[in-house]
Amino acid sequence: MPETSVSVTLLAHTPDPLALVYAAFRQCYFAGSVADMWPRLLKGEISRQKQAELVDRVMASGHTSPIEHVSFTFALSGVSRALTHQLVRHRIASYSQQSQRYVDATDFDYVIPPKIAANPEAKKLFTACMAQVGEAYTALKQLLEEGGSAKEDARFVLPQAAASRIVVTMNCRSLLNFFEHRTCMRAQWEIRDAAGKMLAICRDVLPEIFTAAGPRCERLGYCPEGSFSCGRFPARDAG
Ligand SMILES: Cc1cc2nc3c(=O)[nH]c(=O)nc-3n(C[C@H](O)[C@H](O)[C@H](O)COP(=O)(O)OP(=O)(O)OC[C@H]3O[C@@H](n4cnc5c(N)ncnc54)[C@H](O)[C@@H]3O)c2cc1C
């Protein structure tokens, strides 16, 4: 039953992401078809800086739907079910998660919250509990084997700490919203860790869109969390 921690891998992103966003923006204000300018864009005849300037200007006006044409797909592993439950609340996304009905969880991996890991007594209690759950899972599976749905029912004893794997695809607009919520200090530590790793990857691939991404306070210049503020920016209620 090994302990585990967040791992984020970029599986894929839309090819030529900046050119595609630029073309989508241009089409909104262009009498012709961007299909005609697309080969020039791919050849680099319209500079990256010129593309970035337009994207920046139009996004600042609140016209953000063209960035929905570009998406990123990540594989997350070593994350708890507590994390994935929060992640899938982001509805403008696609998910494929490792199934506890079909994948055996004997000797399941689990995530230990850092505060528990740092406290020897708490860690001892936590790991003993995981071992007990593992024994109960195995015993239940053996008792239910004849029914043919042993894993599906035995999994009911598995904890939120149980490690999971999930593939997630989000478009850029949804990612910006995800980062606003989940890189905020108010977000729970594990999903904040995953969001930070995803943001670093996005910034690498598409800095024109993601350099300024992050918690809402950085965009607003104040913290909308009121009394829950971490103190980085002056607190103000959202409205
Ligand atoms: C710090 C923190 C604490 C939280 N605590 C809780 C909690 O205690 N309990 C809880 O249930 N959730 C909680 N959440 C989850 C939160 O309420 C959102 O469900 C989650 O962050 C997904 O955000 P979203 O709806 O913006 O994302 P998405 O589902 O990806 O939606 C993106 C955007 O699309 C629009 N949208 C999507 N669906 C609708 C719709 N049906 N109607 C109108 N507009 C829509 C909205 O503008 C939304 O912002 C918490 C989140 C955070 C960050």
PDBQT file of the ligand as one rigid body, heavy atoms in Angstrom, charges set to zero:
ROOT
HETATM    1  C1  LIG A 301     -12.437  27.106  -2.653  1.00  0.00    +0.000 C 
HETATM    2  C2  LIG A 301     -13.598  26.327  -3.185  1.00  0.00    +0.000 A 
HETATM    3  C3  LIG A 301     -14.524  25.817  -2.327  1.00  0.00    +0.000 A 
HETATM    4  C4  LIG A 301     -15.634  25.104  -2.825  1.00  0.00    +0.000 A 
HETATM    5  N1  LIG A 301     -16.540  24.590  -1.934  1.00  0.00    +0.000 NA
HETATM    6  C5  LIG A 301     -17.599  23.901  -2.397  1.00  0.00    +0.000 A 
HETATM    7  C6  LIG A 301     -18.567  23.349  -1.493  1.00  0.00    +0.000 A 
HETATM    8  O1  LIG A 301     -18.435  23.466  -0.281  1.00  0.00    +0.000 OA
HETATM    9  N2  LIG A 301     -19.621  22.665  -2.003  1.00  0.00    +0.000 N 
HETATM   10  C7  LIG A 301     -19.809  22.533  -3.361  1.00  0.00    +0.000 A 
HETATM   11  O2  LIG A 301     -20.796  21.934  -3.776  1.00  0.00    +0.000 OA
HETATM   12  N3  LIG A 301     -18.923  23.027  -4.235  1.00  0.00    +0.000 NA
HETATM   13  C8  LIG A 301     -17.828  23.707  -3.802  1.00  0.00    +0.000 A 
HETATM   14  N4  LIG A 301     -16.909  24.206  -4.695  1.00  0.00    +0.000 N 
HETATM   15  C9  LIG A 301     -17.102  23.924  -6.128  1.00  0.00    +0.000 C 
HETATM   16  C10 LIG A 301     -17.592  25.188  -6.895  1.00  0.00    +0.000 C 
HETATM   17  O3  LIG A 301     -18.844  25.627  -6.416  1.00  0.00    +0.000 OA
HETATM   18  C11 LIG A 301     -17.730  24.864  -8.411  1.00  0.00    +0.000 C 
HETATM   19  O4  LIG A 301     -18.707  23.863  -8.587  1.00  0.00    +0.000 OA
HETATM   20  C12 LIG A 301     -16.428  24.361  -9.002  1.00  0.00    +0.000 C 
HETATM   21  O5  LIG A 301     -15.343  25.168  -8.611  1.00  0.00    +0.000 OA
HETATM   22  C13 LIG A 301     -16.550  24.368 -10.531  1.00  0.00    +0.000 C 
HETATM   23  O6  LIG A 301     -16.472  25.707 -10.970  1.00  0.00    +0.000 OA
HETATM   24  P1  LIG A 301     -17.345  26.246 -12.189  1.00  0.00    +0.000 P 
HETATM   25  O7  LIG A 301     -18.800  25.962 -12.008  1.00  0.00    +0.000 OA
HETATM   26  O8  LIG A 301     -16.956  27.679 -12.391  1.00  0.00    +0.000 OA
HETATM   27  O9  LIG A 301     -16.733  25.365 -13.405  1.00  0.00    +0.000 OA
HETATM   28  P2  LIG A 301     -17.492  24.714 -14.638  1.00  0.00    +0.000 P 
HETATM   29  O10 LIG A 301     -18.477  23.706 -14.181  1.00  0.00    +0.000 OA
HETATM   30  O11 LIG A 301     -16.398  24.237 -15.547  1.00  0.00    +0.000 OA
HETATM   31  O12 LIG A 301     -18.289  25.891 -15.277  1.00  0.00    +0.000 OA
HETATM   32  C14 LIG A 301     -17.579  26.956 -15.938  1.00  0.00    +0.000 C 
HETATM   33  C15 LIG A 301     -18.484  28.173 -16.000  1.00  0.00    +0.000 C 
HETATM   34  O13 LIG A 301     -19.588  27.864 -16.855  1.00  0.00    +0.000 OA
HETATM   35  C16 LIG A 301     -20.765  28.486 -16.336  1.00  0.00    +0.000 C 
HETATM   36  N5  LIG A 301     -21.715  27.407 -15.972  1.00  0.00    +0.000 N 
HETATM   37  C17 LIG A 301     -21.473  26.061 -15.958  1.00  0.00    +0.000 A 
HETATM   38  N6  LIG A 301     -22.579  25.394 -15.632  1.00  0.00    +0.000 NA
HETATM   39  C18 LIG A 301     -23.537  26.331 -15.412  1.00  0.00    +0.000 A 
HETATM   40  C19 LIG A 301     -24.890  26.252 -15.023  1.00  0.00    +0.000 A 
HETATM   41  N7  LIG A 301     -25.510  25.110 -14.756  1.00  0.00    +0.000 N 
HETATM   42  N8  LIG A 301     -25.576  27.407 -14.906  1.00  0.00    +0.000 NA
HETATM   43  C20 LIG A 301     -24.997  28.594 -15.160  1.00  0.00    +0.000 A 
HETATM   44  N9  LIG A 301     -23.702  28.752 -15.510  1.00  0.00    +0.000 NA
HETATM   45  C21 LIG A 301     -22.984  27.613 -15.653  1.00  0.00    +0.000 A 
HETATM   46  C22 LIG A 301     -20.342  29.285 -15.101  1.00  0.00    +0.000 C 
HETATM   47  O14 LIG A 301     -20.030  30.594 -15.512  1.00  0.00    +0.000 OA
HETATM   48  C23 LIG A 301     -19.082  28.581 -14.661  1.00  0.00    +0.000 C 
HETATM   49  O15 LIG A 301     -18.194  29.415 -13.917  1.00  0.00    +0.000 OA
HETATM   50  C24 LIG A 301     -15.804  24.898  -4.223  1.00  0.00    +0.000 A 
HETATM   51  C25 LIG A 301     -14.836  25.419  -5.084  1.00  0.00    +0.000 A 
HETATM   52  C26 LIG A 301     -13.750  26.116  -4.588  1.00  0.00    +0.000 A 
HETATM   53  C27 LIG A 301     -12.701  26.646  -5.560  1.00  0.00    +0.000 C 
ENDROOT
TORSDOF 0
